[in-house]
Amino acid sequence: MGKSFNELAQHLKQYLIDCHSNYKGLKNVATERYNNLKVYMEPEIYQTFHVIVRIGISEAVFIMPEAQPYNGGLGMDEKFVLRWLQNAFISEDLSSLWKNAQL
């Protein structure tokens, strides 16, 4: 069974914190910045396989499975989110969620 949107959001949150912690020896990462991170889909608006990531007031739509940015932006986190979305296991979980969302 694949992960839920909430589990994926928690995984992305930890991934982003780890990426920033390892970036150029950065010691203190503002982890509270990711407390309201959200991963979701809106099949009624976007009819193609997609994922929406919201971090704070920033939001971006990515067309899957290629993880191509479609709308919006995430600033400095976008390159890490793209890398996360291109992970085969994450893409598989999102594909499963997309299939369920269309039912």
Secondary structure by P-SEA (a helix, b strand, c coil): ccccaaaaaaaaaaaaaaaaaacccccccccccccccccccccccccccbbbbbcccbbbbbccccccccccccccaaaaaaaaaacaaaaaaaaaaaaaaac
